[in-house]
Amino acid sequence: MNLKIAVCDDEKLIADEIRGHLIQYKPEYTVDLYHSGEDLLN
C-alpha cells in the first residue's frame, strides 16, 4: 500500500526533517511538502 502524505509547515527545515523521518520509516510513502496552507489547498 502506498500512502500519500502532505506535510504543511512554513519552516522548510522542519518540513524536510519530517519528510526525512517518514521516508526513513516507510520508503514507499509519497510525501509532498507545502510551505503554506494556500499552497496545500491549490
Phi, psi and omega in degrees: 000129179258112181270133176258127184235136174250127177249123181239113179205137181283349177264108183303317182301315180294314180300317179296322179294316178299315179301315180300318179295318180295316180294323179294322181290313180220096183302338182279354177294143171258119184241119176256138180254137177228140184253007172201158177297326179295317177300317181298316182289332178283000000 
